[in-house]
Amino acid sequence: MIEPMVKVRLVSPRTQVEHVTAVLQEVGVLHIDSTPIEAREIPLRPHVMNECVRQRRAELERLHEDLRRLLLLLPGIPSDERLTARSTRQPELTEVGLAHLTGRVGEIGRHIDDLVTRLKASEEELALLSKYERALAGLTPFLQFIQKSEELDHLGVTFEEGDESRDLLPLLRELMAKITLNRYELFHTSLEEPVLVVLLIFPKEYSVKIRALLWEEGITELRLPASVSDRPLGEALRMLLQKKTELPLQAIRYRQELKDAALHWRQELAQYQETVDRCLDQIEASTLFYQTDLATFIYGWVPNCALAMLSLRIEKEFAGKVVLEQYPVVPKEWAAVPVALRNPGFLRPFERLTRVVALPRYGSIDPTPYVAVFFPLFYGVIVGDAGYGLLLIAAAAMVRRHYRSYPLVRDLSTIFLWASGSAILFGLLFGELFGELGEYVGLHPVLNRMQAFLPLLFLSIGIGTAHVLLGLALGTYSAWRYGNRQDCLMKCGGTVLVLSFISLIASVAKMLPRDWISAEVTSLLCALAIIFVVGRGRGAMELHNLVNVLSYLRLMGIGVASAALAFAANKLGGMVGNVFLSLAIAGALHGINLIFSIFSPTIQSLRLHYVEFFENFFAPGGRPYKPFRHLHQALPVRV
């Protein structure tokens, strides 16, 4: 159902506005909204923040960003370790408290930033060293040949092995011999990948010529990281090998320190962030207030069930200094009233199916209770197999148990629990347990879907007629509430039209006395006259209900198709002599049918609601009820 709303106005001294805002946020039931109705009588103007409040908001926003950044830097706390995390009382953000909190966050932030910087430097250097891993692996065996010498120089070279590299190595030897007059040493080795690593040792006097030669031939000299680039190659390689061993241990140590910091400070920082967010929300909410020179005016909507609680809290906190006034809500305001759905717990999951279309407007009808009745009914009629129902109810129960923390999955699995239970009941009615296997366990069909086609047809038409007439009755009531007498008369004419049409068909089929045909035709013509005289061109839309009733034949058609597939699965499986092959064939076909039983009945049942049922009464476009409260605060009333 749609929760009745009350329009309220709070009047308080301007000196109390911050306290009033904090109390409203704590209670968390007021939807701040509405244009002042007495704007002409009282010189109201929008509430304007003074310079002090603007500076405070700027400081809080900076603090919010710092806290958000620090919480992103800290690792999450495992659930089994959260109890050891330190909890702290949320501070009062007075001017002194805000300065203290800023200093505290800055102190914690400097420590976290230092840890993160050191960890990032270690990881970046380790990632850089990984680029030299192949070269290090190739040159390490030659470190014994690299000695400190004032006369000798050395450098490393790597290039891909292939046809070109086979020619480059002899050419490199020839050129080195020519430049150095055979005063050089060349060591090379191949790595696991097709990479050739070369170490050249030569007199320092030829260093410039050799490096120029390598550049001309397109051979890139091995470039070492900047941290060791100024060191001789041998010393640099030894330092890199040592760092490659030390850096992973450093990174592990820094990560552990960050984890310890998270255990020590994360919950404290989260509480600080919550406090800051509350204050920012209060400041933003005040921009929706109105004021005079002496008073502040707050307008909004409160659920009727929460009005007494809000009134008592205001009286308790302010002892008459703040006045809470109530105003009647007239139908012409319904379009602006926020909508809160309040249904019993067992109906609440079905609100998911209603909200797929839209939120109903205030003053209209919440279709959730009707969806909760007819969706499982339609689903059960289509599936109509106790075996499939048992499998589906077991699957829905498992999903609901394992994903209870996900509201959407939990609600959808609850809906399927009800729908699967309906499938079991209709399976008992049809005597079906994985097809005709119900006969072997003593199930006797009251209505055999493979034979009683006419009774199933009448059942589908009867359900469709009842569903469409219910939609017309709700549409008539809704039009009357909105004061739309034209639509109300059209819906009444549509109701007579459907009843006359169905009874006329029943009389022609000799299910009702044929003597009624004249009266039925007369009432049918009268209904058409009412519809087109009152509604004119729009009256043609009411004729859709005649087609809509016939659309419910899909309950029979898809259900019989599902039963036929189950029957075929058993027959085909029984035609095979091998037991295992028989079970495989029958199981595969039943599996396909089970998958169809999840999707097709769901789609068709929803279609019958959204198209055939909702069009007669549903008024979409409601504004969601958004009470002023903290984001993580639970509503004190169930709406």
PyMOL commands that set and color helices and strands:
alter all, ss='L'
color gray80, all
select helices_A, chain A and resi 14-27+51-73+79-84+95-131+133-145+163-180+204-216+233-286+304-318+331-336+348-355+368-383+386-402+407-430+436-441+453-481+485-508+514-551+554-574+579-616
alter helices_A, ss='H'
color red, helices_A
select strands_A, chain A and resi 5-13+31-32+45-46+152-160+185-190+195-203+290-291+295-303+323-327+338-339+623-624
alter strands_A, ss='S'
color yellow, strands_A
deselect
rebuild
show_as cartoon
